[in-house]
């Protein structure tokens, strides 16, 4: 049996960090807004005729093999830790090769690891005979990834990976609900430029420091998160109304608010790239993920996207990423 699975990465526009439990429980109406892109995470599984398990990550250049009788050792295996823990969780009873690859740079802030998580869960669930229904995938992904990064994992990334499209994800005491935003995706795409800064980031560390401060009762941080919540809801409304100029205003006002959240959300190099973009037709900058490196998304004036791309392409150490908004989420195929 051969199983191929893919899932899309994402660009987050508003509400990042508030999706981490238990933070959203303290802010009624908490929400995030993001869209999936066609830079994919891939998982390939091929069953073997023997009792060996072969795990390989093309991106990391790592691979190793164990026997089925050693599957219990994957619980604490440091090599390819996410893949190892997922295989340990599913405990297949046949030998197989599992190869993974991501089309986004490592540490890009585009949810590469969370997306890979969903792609692997889809493939492994197929391998073990559909043990879990798809509505269980996101909770499994968050729980397993939390044991890898050793801090609470946010939930927004798994929704874009599993469902694709443009979404507002609502967080409440009775659960998490994804709202597909039926808007003109081509119009949004024509206003967005995404650049990789060349500086990978560590979201687990940044987000955990913020989470601890919030739980410890930092009143300033509480007010910042109230503003993050409000920005998400305003952005949702503006997108649904196709108020494209208002979208830019909302995102421009949100950037200083995100910088208040953490002084390390941008680096000097990121600040240089932001200045270049704003001088060439960008209206607003949105640091992707937790920041401190990774990618920046820029919302551009109408008709100025190519000017912003050209200016950023000429900047040292940066890479403009080509993408399309992806309407489909997790795809699993067998042969």
N, C-alpha and C positions, 0 to 999 in steps of 0.2 A: 504494500500500500504506500502511495505517495500522497502527502498532505501539504498543500501550499496555503498559507494564510498571509494576509496583508491588513494593515490598519493605518489610517492617516494620522500624521502629527497635527499640531494646531498652532495658531497664533492667538494669544489671549489679548483681548482689547480692554477689559475692565473686570475688576473684582478679584484679581489674583490675591492669594494668601488667605482671603476670607473663607475659602473653600476647605481649609484645614480644620478637622475636628479637634477640640470642641468650639473653635472660635466663632463659627457661624451661629451657634446657639445663643450667643450673647447679643446678636444684632438681628432683630426681627426684620424679615424681608431680605435677608442676605442673598446675593445673586452674583453670578459671573457671566460674562459675555465672551464667547470665543468663536472661531471658525476653523474648520478642518482644512488642511492643505494636502496636495497630492505628492508630498515628499513622505514616502511610506516606510514603515517598519515591516520586515518580512521574516517569516519563519517557514522553514522547509523541513519536513519530517519524512523519512523513508524507513520503513520497517526492514529489519535484517533477518537472516535465516539462522542467526545464532543468538546467544543471550547477552550480547554486549550493548552498551549504551555509549554513543559517541556524541559529545556536545562540542559545538564550535561556534565562535563569534568571529565573523569576518572582520568587523570593525575593529575589534580589540586584538586580532591576530592570536587568539588563544583557543586551544582545544584540549580535550582530554577524554579518556575512555575509562569506563568501569564495567563490572559485570552486574547483571540484574540482582545477584545475591548481595551486592554492595550498595543497593539503592538507599539504604538507611543512612549511609555516610554523607549523602547529599544534603542532609539537614544542616550540617555545619561546614559544608565545603566552601572555602574562600574563593576558589577559582570559578569565574563565571557565576557569581553568587545568585543572581536573580534566576538564571536558567536552572541552576541546581536546585534551588528551593521550590521552583514550580514543578520540576520533575519529581521531587520528593513528595510534594503535595498530591500529585495525580497518581503516582506509583504505577506506571504502566507495567504490564506483565509480559511484554514482548520486547525483544531487542530492537533498537532503532538508532538512526543517525538524525541529529537535530542541528540545523545550521541557521543562524540568524544574521540579519544585516539591516542597517538603518540608513536611509538616504539623507538624514540631517547630520551635521557635524556633532561630535561629542560635546556635551556641555553647551548646546545652543540655546537652551531655554525654550525649546519647542516641544517639550514633553516626549523626547525620544525614548527614554527608559519606560515611561508609563505606557506609551503606545506599543513598544515591543512587548511589554507585559501582556497587554490585551491580545496581541497577535499570537503569542505563545500559548496563552490560555485557550484561544479558539482552536489552535492546532492540536494541543494535548487533549482537550476535551473530545475532539474527533477521534483521536487515537484510542481513548479508553471507552469509546462507545456512547458518547453523549451522556456522560454521567450527570452533568449539571445543565440546567436550562440557561439560555443566554442571559436572562435577567439576574443570574447569580454572578456573572463574570466580573462586574465592577467591584463588588464587595470582596471577592476572592483576590482580585488584583491589588486593591488597597491594603488588605491584610497582609498579603505576602510581601509587598514592597515595603511596608512598614518594618517588617523584620529584617529587611536588607539595609535600609537607610537608617534604621534604629531611631527614627523620630516619626511622628504622625504624618501620613501621606495625604495630600489634598485630593479632592475627588473630581475636579473639573476635567482633568486631562483624560481620564478614562472614558468620559462621556463623548468627547470629540472622537476618540479612537474607535469606540464601539459603534457610534451612530453617524459620524460625519456631519456635514452641513454647518450652518450658522446657528448658534444656540444661545439661549439664556438658560442657565442652570440655577434653579431656585433651591435654597436650603432652608429647612424648617424642622421643628421638633418632631413632626410626623414623617419625615423622610426627605429625600432629595428627588426633585422632579426636573426633567429636561423639557424645555419648551423650544421646539424648532421655530426659528424666525424666518418666516416666508417673505424674504425681501429680494431685491434685485442684486444677486450675487456678483454679476458682471460689473455693476456700477460700483460696488464696494471694492472689488479687486482692482479696478482702474484708479483707485485712490490710495492703494497700499503698496509700500515698498518695504521689503524685509532685508536687512543687512546683517551678516554674521561678522562680529567684531574681531574674530580671531582669538578672543580670550574666553576659554571655557569658564563656567561658573559652578559653584557648589550650592545648589538650592537647599539641600537638607540643613546645612549649617545656618544659613541666613534665616530661613523660615523658623527653625527651632528657637533661635534667640528671640525672635519677635513673638512667637507663641508663648514662651516663658514669661516675657515681660507683660503680655496681655493677661495671662492667668494670675500673675502676681499683683494685678490691680493698677497698672499704669494708666492713669486717667487720660493723659495726652494720647496714648496709643488707642484707647477706646474711642476717642473722638475722631481719630484718623480713620479707624475702621468704619465708623458711621458714615464718614465721607466717601469711603471706598464703596460701601453699599449703595449710597445715593447716586454715585457716578454710574454704577452698573445699571440701575433702574432708569436713569435719565438716558443713557446710551441706548438701552433697549427700546425706549419709546421713540427716540429720534430715528433709529434704524427702521422701525416698523412704519414710521410716517414718511420715510425717504427724505428726511430733512438733512441733506448731506452737509450743508454748511454748519448746521448745529452739531452734527457728529464731530466735526473738526474742533469746534469751540469746546465741547465737552472733554475731548481727549487732551486738548491743550491745557485746560484747567486742571486736569487730573495729574499731569506729570509732576508739578511741584508737591502735590499731596503724596505721591508715591515716594518722592525723595525724603519727605519728612519721616516716612516709615523706617527707612534705614539709610544712614549716611553712605553705606557701601553699595547702594543700588546701581550707581554708575561709577566708572573708572575715568581717569583723565582722558584715555583714548576714546571712551564712549562719549564723553562730553565734546570732544573734538568732532566726532562724527555727527553728533546732534547739531552742532553749530553749522557744519557744512550743509546738512540737509535743510535746515531752516533758512539758510541763505540762498537756497536754490529751488524753493517752491514747496517745501514741506510746511504744513501747518502745525503739526504736533508730533511728538515722539512718545512711543510706548515701549518701555523696556520689557522684553519678553521674559516670562517666568519670574524668578526671584531677583534677577539682575546680578550685578557684580561681575559682568561678563556676558557671554552668550550673544543673543540677537536683539536688535532693536527694530520695531515696526514703526514706519513713518506714515502718517496720514497726510496726503498731498492736496494742494490746490487742484481744482479741476483742470486737466490737461497738462499738469506739471510732473507727472510720474516719471516720464523718461528723463527729464532734466535732473531730477533727484537721483535717479539710478546712475546716470552718467557721472555726476559729481561724486557720489559715494564709490563708484567703481574705480575712480582715480585716487581715492584715499588709500594711504599705505596701510596694509594689514587687514583690509576689509574685503568681504565677498558679498555681492548682491545675490540673493537667492531667487531663482526663477520658480514660480509656483502658480498653481491654479487652485481656486477654492474647490474642495472635494465634497461632493454631495453624498457619497457612499462611505459607510464606516467599515467595520470589520468584514472581511470576505474570507471564507474558508472553502477550498476546493479539494476534492480527492480524485485519485485515479488509480 
